[in-house]
């Protein structure tokens, strides 16, 4: 699939971002994601559950007079 798309792209028939390398990435078996580790390495605070986040946001909106 990726090889065919790459050939069509190089020949000018189709403009696609799918290449042989991208097709290999799509079918990779061992994709993993550890959100907490990523957020920590980026210096982002731990996520807040929706009810708590909503209360914080409403307080901020009220303080900035964004609510009527």
PDB file with one MODEL, atoms N, CA, C and O in Angstrom:
MODEL        1
ATOM      1  N   UNK A   1       0.826  -1.187   0.000  1.00  0.00           N
ATOM      2  CA  UNK A   1       0.000   0.000   0.000  1.00  0.00           C
ATOM      3  C   UNK A   1       0.868   1.248   0.000  1.00  0.00           C
ATOM      4  O   UNK A   1       0.689   2.131  -0.838  1.00  0.00           O
ATOM      5  N   UNK A   2       1.812   1.325   0.941  1.00  0.00           N
ATOM      6  CA  UNK A   2       2.689   2.487   1.019  1.00  0.00           C
ATOM      7  C   UNK A   2       3.580   2.623  -0.198  1.00  0.00           C
ATOM      8  O   UNK A   2       3.822   3.731  -0.676  1.00  0.00           O
ATOM      9  N   UNK A   3       4.066   1.507  -0.699  1.00  0.00           N
ATOM     10  CA  UNK A   3       4.932   1.545  -1.883  1.00  0.00           C
ATOM     11  C   UNK A   3       4.152   2.053  -3.088  1.00  0.00           C
ATOM     12  O   UNK A   3       4.663   2.856  -3.869  1.00  0.00           O
ATOM     13  N   UNK A   4       2.909   1.584  -3.240  1.00  0.00           N
ATOM     14  CA  UNK A   4       2.077   2.030  -4.366  1.00  0.00           C
ATOM     15  C   UNK A   4       1.762   3.520  -4.249  1.00  0.00           C
ATOM     16  O   UNK A   4       1.818   4.249  -5.239  1.00  0.00           O
ATOM     17  N   UNK A   5       1.432   3.968  -3.043  1.00  0.00           N
ATOM     18  CA  UNK A   5       1.135   5.387  -2.837  1.00  0.00           C
ATOM     19  C   UNK A   5       2.369   6.240  -3.114  1.00  0.00           C
ATOM     20  O   UNK A   5       2.267   7.312  -3.709  1.00  0.00           O
ATOM     21  N   UNK A   6       3.543   5.758  -2.677  1.00  0.00           N
ATOM     22  CA  UNK A   6       4.779   6.483  -2.941  1.00  0.00           C
ATOM     23  C   UNK A   6       5.072   6.572  -4.425  1.00  0.00           C
ATOM     24  O   UNK A   6       5.514   7.614  -4.908  1.00  0.00           O
ATOM     25  N   UNK A   7       4.834   5.498  -5.150  1.00  0.00           N
ATOM     26  CA  UNK A   7       5.048   5.497  -6.601  1.00  0.00           C
ATOM     27  C   UNK A   7       4.103   6.480  -7.285  1.00  0.00           C
ATOM     28  O   UNK A   7       4.527   7.247  -8.149  1.00  0.00           O
ATOM     29  N   UNK A   8       2.824   6.463  -6.905  1.00  0.00           N
ATOM     30  CA  UNK A   8       1.860   7.401  -7.489  1.00  0.00           C
ATOM     31  C   UNK A   8       2.218   8.843  -7.161  1.00  0.00           C
ATOM     32  O   UNK A   8       2.037   9.740  -7.984  1.00  0.00           O
ATOM     33  N   UNK A   9       2.723   9.057  -5.963  1.00  0.00           N
ATOM     34  CA  UNK A   9       3.114  10.405  -5.556  1.00  0.00           C
ATOM     35  C   UNK A   9       4.307  10.893  -6.377  1.00  0.00           C
ATOM     36  O   UNK A   9       4.307  12.019  -6.875  1.00  0.00           O
ATOM     37  N   UNK A  10       5.318  10.042  -6.513  1.00  0.00           N
ATOM     38  CA  UNK A  10       6.506  10.433  -7.284  1.00  0.00           C
ATOM     39  C   UNK A  10       6.188  10.654  -8.752  1.00  0.00           C
ATOM     40  O   UNK A  10       6.823  11.482  -9.406  1.00  0.00           O
ATOM     41  N   UNK A  11       5.213   9.924  -9.278  1.00  0.00           N
ATOM     42  CA  UNK A  11       4.865  10.080 -10.690  1.00  0.00           C
ATOM     43  C   UNK A  11       3.951  11.275 -10.931  1.00  0.00           C
ATOM     44  O   UNK A  11       3.681  11.634 -12.077  1.00  0.00           O
ATOM     45  N   UNK A  12       3.472  11.895  -9.844  1.00  0.00           N
ATOM     46  CA  UNK A  12       2.631  13.084  -9.977  1.00  0.00           C
ATOM     47  C   UNK A  12       1.160  12.789 -10.139  1.00  0.00           C
ATOM     48  O   UNK A  12       0.368  13.712 -10.326  1.00  0.00           O
ATOM     49  N   UNK A  13       0.767  11.525 -10.072  1.00  0.00           N
ATOM     50  CA  UNK A  13      -0.637  11.146 -10.249  1.00  0.00           C
ATOM     51  C   UNK A  13      -1.456  11.543  -9.027  1.00  0.00           C
ATOM     52  O   UNK A  13      -2.573  12.044  -9.161  1.00  0.00           O
ATOM     53  N   UNK A  14      -0.907  11.321  -7.844  1.00  0.00           N
ATOM     54  CA  UNK A  14      -1.620  11.580  -6.596  1.00  0.00           C
ATOM     55  C   UNK A  14      -0.692  12.332  -5.646  1.00  0.00           C
ATOM     56  O   UNK A  14       0.503  12.048  -5.576  1.00  0.00           O
ATOM     57  N   UNK A  15      -1.252  13.288  -4.922  1.00  0.00           N
ATOM     58  CA  UNK A  15      -0.477  13.971  -3.887  1.00  0.00           C
ATOM     59  C   UNK A  15      -0.916  13.421  -2.549  1.00  0.00           C
ATOM     60  O   UNK A  15      -1.974  13.795  -2.043  1.00  0.00           O
ATOM     61  N   UNK A  16      -0.126  12.542  -1.971  1.00  0.00           N
ATOM     62  CA  UNK A  16      -0.476  11.882  -0.725  1.00  0.00           C
ATOM     63  C   UNK A  16       0.698  11.915   0.246  1.00  0.00           C
ATOM     64  O   UNK A  16       1.859  11.949  -0.162  1.00  0.00           O
ATOM     65  N   UNK A  17       0.381  11.905   1.518  1.00  0.00           N
ATOM     66  CA  UNK A  17       1.431  11.869   2.536  1.00  0.00           C
ATOM     67  C   UNK A  17       1.809  10.435   2.895  1.00  0.00           C
ATOM     68  O   UNK A  17       2.780  10.213   3.619  1.00  0.00           O
ATOM     69  N   UNK A  18       1.052   9.463   2.396  1.00  0.00           N
ATOM     70  CA  UNK A  18       1.330   8.062   2.714  1.00  0.00           C
ATOM     71  C   UNK A  18       2.510   7.566   1.884  1.00  0.00           C
ATOM     72  O   UNK A  18       2.463   7.542   0.654  1.00  0.00           O
ATOM     73  N   UNK A  19       3.554   7.176   2.579  1.00  0.00           N
ATOM     74  CA  UNK A  19       4.744   6.620   1.934  1.00  0.00           C
ATOM     75  C   UNK A  19       4.985   5.228   2.500  1.00  0.00           C
ATOM     76  O   UNK A  19       4.268   4.788   3.399  1.00  0.00           O
ATOM     77  N   UNK A  20       5.967   4.549   1.991  1.00  0.00           N
ATOM     78  CA  UNK A  20       6.291   3.213   2.493  1.00  0.00           C
ATOM     79  C   UNK A  20       6.647   3.279   3.984  1.00  0.00           C
ATOM     80  O   UNK A  20       6.219   2.428   4.764  1.00  0.00           O
ATOM     81  N   UNK A  21       7.429   4.289   4.374  1.00  0.00           N
ATOM     82  CA  UNK A  21       7.802   4.423   5.791  1.00  0.00           C
ATOM     83  C   UNK A  21       6.582   4.698   6.671  1.00  0.00           C
ATOM     84  O   UNK A  21       6.461   4.126   7.755  1.00  0.00           O
ATOM     85  N   UNK A  22       5.691   5.557   6.220  1.00  0.00           N
ATOM     86  CA  UNK A  22       4.487   5.863   6.998  1.00  0.00           C
ATOM     87  C   UNK A  22       3.586   4.635   7.110  1.00  0.00           C
ATOM     88  O   UNK A  22       2.980   4.406   8.156  1.00  0.00           O
ATOM     89  N   UNK A  23       3.496   3.854   6.052  1.00  0.00           N
ATOM     90  CA  UNK A  23       2.690   2.630   6.095  1.00  0.00           C
ATOM     91  C   UNK A  23       3.266   1.655   7.117  1.00  0.00           C
ATOM     92  O   UNK A  23       2.512   0.988   7.826  1.00  0.00           O
ATOM     93  N   UNK A  24       4.592   1.564   7.203  1.00  0.00           N
ATOM     94  CA  UNK A  24       5.227   0.703   8.211  1.00  0.00           C
ATOM     95  C   UNK A  24       4.903   1.193   9.621  1.00  0.00           C
ATOM     96  O   UNK A  24       4.667   0.391  10.525  1.00  0.00           O
ATOM     97  N   UNK A  25       4.892   2.495   9.801  1.00  0.00           N
ATOM     98  CA  UNK A  25       4.549   3.046  11.118  1.00  0.00           C
ATOM     99  C   UNK A  25       3.110   2.706  11.498  1.00  0.00           C
ATOM    100  O   UNK A  25       2.828   2.401  12.657  1.00  0.00           O
ATOM    101  N   UNK A  26       2.207   2.758  10.530  1.00  0.00           N
ATOM    102  CA  UNK A  26       0.795   2.484  10.796  1.00  0.00           C
ATOM    103  C   UNK A  26       0.548   1.058  11.272  1.00  0.00           C
ATOM    104  O   UNK A  26      -0.342   0.818  12.088  1.00  0.00           O
ATOM    105  N   UNK A  27       1.329   0.120  10.767  1.00  0.00           N
ATOM    106  CA  UNK A  27       1.101  -1.281  11.118  1.00  0.00           C
ATOM    107  C   UNK A  27       2.060  -1.787  12.204  1.00  0.00           C
ATOM    108  O   UNK A  27       2.103  -2.985  12.486  1.00  0.00           O
ATOM    109  N   UNK A  28       2.823  -0.879  12.809  1.00  0.00           N
ATOM    110  CA  UNK A  28       3.736  -1.282  13.890  1.00  0.00           C
ATOM    111  C   UNK A  28       2.936  -1.908  15.023  1.00  0.00           C
ATOM    112  O   UNK A  28       1.850  -1.435  15.359  1.00  0.00           O
ATOM    113  N   UNK A  29       3.467  -2.960  15.604  1.00  0.00           N
ATOM    114  CA  UNK A  29       2.737  -3.718  16.620  1.00  0.00           C
ATOM    115  C   UNK A  29       2.902  -3.172  18.026  1.00  0.00           C
ATOM    116  O   UNK A  29       2.065  -3.450  18.885  1.00  0.00           O
ATOM    117  N   UNK A  30       3.929  -2.421  18.288  1.00  0.00           N
ATOM    118  CA  UNK A  30       4.238  -2.087  19.669  1.00  0.00           C
ATOM    119  C   UNK A  30       4.198  -0.590  19.961  1.00  0.00           C
ATOM    120  O   UNK A  30       5.145  -0.035  20.519  1.00  0.00           O
ATOM    121  N   UNK A  31       3.110   0.055  19.585  1.00  0.00           N
ATOM    122  CA  UNK A  31       2.926   1.453  19.939  1.00  0.00           C
ATOM    123  C   UNK A  31       2.555   1.525  21.409  1.00  0.00           C
ATOM    124  O   UNK A  31       1.666   0.801  21.856  1.00  0.00           O
ATOM    125  N   UNK A  32       3.208   2.371  22.154  1.00  0.00           N
ATOM    126  CA  UNK A  32       2.875   2.535  23.570  1.00  0.00           C
ATOM    127  C   UNK A  32       2.821   4.016  23.912  1.00  0.00           C
ATOM    128  O   UNK A  32       3.414   4.857  23.236  1.00  0.00           O
ATOM    129  N   UNK A  33       2.096   4.303  24.974  1.00  0.00           N
ATOM    130  CA  UNK A  33       1.982   5.684  25.423  1.00  0.00           C
ATOM    131  C   UNK A  33       1.827   5.678  26.933  1.00  0.00           C
ATOM    132  O   UNK A  33       0.937   5.022  27.473  1.00  0.00           O
ATOM    133  N   UNK A  34       2.685   6.402  27.599  1.00  0.00           N
ATOM    134  CA  UNK A  34       2.574   6.571  29.046  1.00  0.00           C
ATOM    135  C   UNK A  34       2.415   8.052  29.307  1.00  0.00           C
ATOM    136  O   UNK A  34       3.396   8.788  29.414  1.00  0.00           O
ATOM    137  N   UNK A  35       1.179   8.480  29.406  1.00  0.00           N
ATOM    138  CA  UNK A  35       0.857   9.895  29.508  1.00  0.00           C
ATOM    139  C   UNK A  35       1.512  10.556  30.711  1.00  0.00           C
ATOM    140  O   UNK A  35       2.073  11.644  30.580  1.00  0.00           O
ATOM    141  N   UNK A  36       1.453   9.932  31.869  1.00  0.00           N
ATOM    142  CA  UNK A  36       2.006  10.539  33.080  1.00  0.00           C
ATOM    143  C   UNK A  36       3.491  10.840  32.909  1.00  0.00           C
ATOM    144  O   UNK A  36       3.952  11.912  33.300  1.00  0.00           O
ATOM    145  N   UNK A  37       4.242   9.910  32.331  1.00  0.00           N
ATOM    146  CA  UNK A  37       5.677  10.131  32.105  1.00  0.00           C
ATOM    147  C   UNK A  37       5.910  11.286  31.139  1.00  0.00           C
ATOM    148  O   UNK A  37       6.794  12.115  31.356  1.00  0.00           O
ATOM    149  N   UNK A  38       5.123  11.336  30.081  1.00  0.00           N
ATOM    150  CA  UNK A  38       5.272  12.406  29.091  1.00  0.00           C
ATOM    151  C   UNK A  38       4.970  13.757  29.704  1.00  0.00           C
ATOM    152  O   UNK A  38       5.725  14.712  29.515  1.00  0.00           O
ATOM    153  N   UNK A  39       3.865  13.846  30.442  1.00  0.00           N
ATOM    154  CA  UNK A  39       3.489  15.115  31.069  1.00  0.00           C
ATOM    155  C   UNK A  39       4.554  15.563  32.059  1.00  0.00           C
ATOM    156  O   UNK A  39       4.900  16.743  32.101  1.00  0.00           O
ATOM    157  N   UNK A  40       5.072  14.646  32.848  1.00  0.00           N
ATOM    158  CA  UNK A  40       6.098  14.966  33.837  1.00  0.00           C
ATOM    159  C   UNK A  40       7.363  15.495  33.143  1.00  0.00           C
ATOM    160  O   UNK A  40       7.954  16.473  33.601  1.00  0.00           O
ATOM    161  N   UNK A  41       7.775  14.859  32.052  1.00  0.00           N
ATOM    162  CA  UNK A  41       8.984  15.301  31.357  1.00  0.00           C
ATOM    163  C   UNK A  41       8.799  16.660  30.688  1.00  0.00           C
ATOM    164  O   UNK A  41       9.772  17.380  30.463  1.00  0.00           O
ATOM    165  N   UNK A  42       7.561  17.009  30.371  1.00  0.00           N
ATOM    166  CA  UNK A  42       7.265  18.312  29.779  1.00  0.00           C
ATOM    167  C   UNK A  42       7.024  19.388  30.834  1.00  0.00           C
ATOM    168  O   UNK A  42       6.856  20.562  30.503  1.00  0.00           O
ATOM    169  N   UNK A  43       7.008  18.985  32.105  1.00  0.00           N
ATOM    170  CA  UNK A  43       6.787  19.944  33.175  1.00  0.00           C
ATOM    171  C   UNK A  43       5.330  20.333  33.351  1.00  0.00           C
ATOM    172  O   UNK A  43       5.027  21.383  33.916  1.00  0.00           O
ATOM    173  N   UNK A  44       4.429  19.489  32.868  1.00  0.00           N
ATOM    174  CA  UNK A  44       2.996  19.750  32.979  1.00  0.00           C
ATOM    175  C   UNK A  44       2.476  19.105  34.255  1.00  0.00           C
ATOM    176  O   UNK A  44       2.830  17.972  34.578  1.00  0.00           O
ATOM    177  N   UNK A  45       1.628  19.840  34.981  1.00  0.00           N
ATOM    178  CA  UNK A  45       1.047  19.298  36.206  1.00  0.00           C
ATOM    179  C   UNK A  45       0.207  18.068  35.906  1.00  0.00           C
ATOM    180  O   UNK A  45      -0.228  17.846  34.776  1.00  0.00           O
ATOM    181  N   UNK A  46      -0.007  17.282  36.941  1.00  0.00           N
ATOM    182  CA  UNK A  46      -0.874  16.110  36.801  1.00  0.00           C
ATOM    183  C   UNK A  46      -2.266  16.548  36.350  1.00  0.00           C
ATOM    184  O   UNK A  46      -2.725  17.623  36.736  1.00  0.00           O
ATOM    185  N   UNK A  47      -2.931  15.754  35.558  1.00  0.00           N
ATOM    186  CA  UNK A  47      -4.285  16.107  35.118  1.00  0.00           C
ATOM    187  C   UNK A  47      -5.242  16.200  36.305  1.00  0.00           C
ATOM    188  O   UNK A  47      -5.075  15.523  37.319  1.00  0.00           O
ATOM    189  N   UNK A  48      -6.240  17.052  36.150  1.00  0.00           N
ATOM    190  CA  UNK A  48      -7.271  17.222  37.171  1.00  0.00           C
ATOM    191  C   UNK A  48      -8.556  16.621  36.616  1.00  0.00           C
ATOM    192  O   UNK A  48      -8.909  16.855  35.460  1.00  0.00           O
ATOM    193  N   UNK A  49      -9.251  15.845  37.443  1.00  0.00           N
ATOM    194  CA  UNK A  49     -10.510  15.236  37.008  1.00  0.00           C
ATOM    195  C   UNK A  49     -11.505  16.326  36.602  1.00  0.00           C
ATOM    196  O   UNK A  49     -11.435  17.451  37.097  1.00  0.00           O
ATOM    197  N   UNK A  50     -12.416  15.993  35.716  1.00  0.00           N
ATOM    198  CA  UNK A  50     -13.346  16.964  35.147  1.00  0.00           C
ATOM    199  C   UNK A  50     -14.104  17.787  36.187  1.00  0.00           C
ATOM    200  O   UNK A  50     -14.153  19.009  36.041  1.00  0.00           O
ATOM    201  N   UNK A  51     -14.699  17.199  37.227  1.00  0.00           N
ATOM    202  CA  UNK A  51     -15.428  18.041  38.192  1.00  0.00           C
ATOM    203  C   UNK A  51     -14.527  19.099  38.848  1.00  0.00           C
ATOM    204  O   UNK A  51     -14.940  20.247  39.010  1.00  0.00           O
ATOM    205  N   UNK A  52     -13.326  18.723  39.217  1.00  0.00           N
ATOM    206  CA  UNK A  52     -12.398  19.681  39.810  1.00  0.00           C
ATOM    207  C   UNK A  52     -11.950  20.741  38.823  1.00  0.00           C
ATOM    208  O   UNK A  52     -11.847  21.918  39.168  1.00  0.00           O
ATOM    209  N   UNK A  53     -11.687  20.329  37.611  1.00  0.00           N
ATOM    210  CA  UNK A  53     -11.263  21.252  36.558  1.00  0.00           C
ATOM    211  C   UNK A  53     -12.377  22.246  36.255  1.00  0.00           C
ATOM    212  O   UNK A  53     -12.122  23.436  36.066  1.00  0.00           O
ATOM    213  N   UNK A  54     -13.608  21.756  36.209  1.00  0.00           N
ATOM    214  CA  UNK A  54     -14.745  22.620  35.914  1.00  0.00           C
ATOM    215  C   UNK A  54     -14.876  23.705  36.985  1.00  0.00           C
ATOM    216  O   UNK A  54     -15.118  24.869  36.664  1.00  0.00           O
ATOM    217  N   UNK A  55     -14.714  23.323  38.262  1.00  0.00           N
ATOM    218  CA  UNK A  55     -14.807  24.297  39.348  1.00  0.00           C
ATOM    219  C   UNK A  55     -13.704  25.356  39.227  1.00  0.00           C
ATOM    220  O   UNK A  55     -13.954  26.545  39.424  1.00  0.00           O
ATOM    221  N   UNK A  56     -12.483  24.916  38.901  1.00  0.00           N
ATOM    222  CA  UNK A  56     -11.391  25.880  38.723  1.00  0.00           C
ATOM    223  C   UNK A  56     -11.661  26.834  37.564  1.00  0.00           C
ATOM    224  O   UNK A  56     -11.436  28.040  37.675  1.00  0.00           O
ATOM    225  N   UNK A  57     -12.143  26.287  36.456  1.00  0.00           N
ATOM    226  CA  UNK A  57     -12.425  27.115  35.284  1.00  0.00           C
ATOM    227  C   UNK A  57     -13.541  28.114  35.554  1.00  0.00           C
ATOM    228  O   UNK A  57     -13.440  29.280  35.172  1.00  0.00           O
ATOM    229  N   UNK A  58     -14.604  27.662  36.210  1.00  0.00           N
ATOM    230  CA  UNK A  58     -15.712  28.573  36.519  1.00  0.00           C
ATOM    231  C   UNK A  58     -15.259  29.709  37.425  1.00  0.00           C
ATOM    232  O   UNK A  58     -15.676  30.854  37.254  1.00  0.00           O
ATOM    233  N   UNK A  59     -14.400  29.385  38.392  1.00  0.00           N
ATOM    234  CA  UNK A  59     -13.847  30.424  39.262  1.00  0.00           C
ATOM    235  C   UNK A  59     -13.022  31.432  38.481  1.00  0.00           C
ATOM    236  O   UNK A  59     -13.126  32.635  38.719  1.00  0.00           O
ATOM    237  N   UNK A  60     -12.204  30.956  37.554  1.00  0.00           N
ATOM    238  CA  UNK A  60     -11.391  31.840  36.726  1.00  0.00           C
ATOM    239  C   UNK A  60     -12.277  32.712  35.841  1.00  0.00           C
ATOM    240  O   UNK A  60     -12.051  33.917  35.732  1.00  0.00           O
ATOM    241  N   UNK A  61     -13.290  32.104  35.203  1.00  0.00           N
ATOM    242  CA  UNK A  61     -14.181  32.866  34.325  1.00  0.00           C
ATOM    243  C   UNK A  61     -14.925  33.941  35.096  1.00  0.00           C
ATOM    244  O   UNK A  61     -15.096  35.059  34.610  1.00  0.00           O
ATOM    245  N   UNK A  62     -15.371  33.598  36.308  1.00  0.00           N
ATOM    246  CA  UNK A  62     -16.094  34.565  37.135  1.00  0.00           C
ATOM    247  C   UNK A  62     -15.156  35.710  37.535  1.00  0.00           C
ATOM    248  O   UNK A  62     -15.553  36.875  37.511  1.00  0.00           O
ATOM    249  N   UNK A  63     -13.913  35.380  37.902  1.00  0.00           N
ATOM    250  CA  UNK A  63     -12.957  36.409  38.304  1.00  0.00           C
ATOM    251  C   UNK A  63     -12.638  37.367  37.161  1.00  0.00           C
ATOM    252  O   UNK A  63     -12.362  38.544  37.392  1.00  0.00           O
ATOM    253  N   UNK A  64     -12.676  36.874  35.950  1.00  0.00           N
ATOM    254  CA  UNK A  64     -12.386  37.709  34.784  1.00  0.00           C
ATOM    255  C   UNK A  64     -13.649  38.284  34.147  1.00  0.00           C
ATOM    256  O   UNK A  64     -13.593  38.891  33.077  1.00  0.00           O
ATOM    257  N   UNK A  65     -14.758  38.094  34.795  1.00  0.00           N
ATOM    258  CA  UNK A  65     -16.061  38.597  34.322  1.00  0.00           C
ATOM    259  C   UNK A  65     -16.397  38.087  32.929  1.00  0.00           C
ATOM    260  O   UNK A  65     -16.952  38.817  32.107  1.00  0.00           O
ATOM    261  N   UNK A  66     -16.060  36.839  32.672  1.00  0.00           N
ATOM    262  CA  UNK A  66     -16.387  36.225  31.387  1.00  0.00           C
ATOM    263  C   UNK A  66     -17.748  35.566  31.413  1.00  0.00           C
ATOM    264  O   UNK A  66     -18.249  35.133  30.376  1.00  0.00           O
ATOM    265  N   UNK A  67     -18.351  35.486  32.586  1.00  0.00           N
ATOM    266  CA  UNK A  67     -19.679  34.871  32.729  1.00  0.00           C
ATOM    267  C   UNK A  67     -20.709  35.955  32.950  1.00  0.00           C
ATOM    268  O   UNK A  67     -20.429  36.975  33.580  1.00  0.00           O
ATOM    269  N   UNK A  68     -21.895  35.731  32.432  1.00  0.00           N
ATOM    270  CA  UNK A  68     -22.985  36.689  32.649  1.00  0.00           C
ATOM    271  C   UNK A  68     -24.062  36.050  33.457  1.00  0.00           C
ATOM    272  O   UNK A  68     -25.073  36.687  33.752  1.00  0.00           O
TER     273      UNK A  68
ENDMDL
END
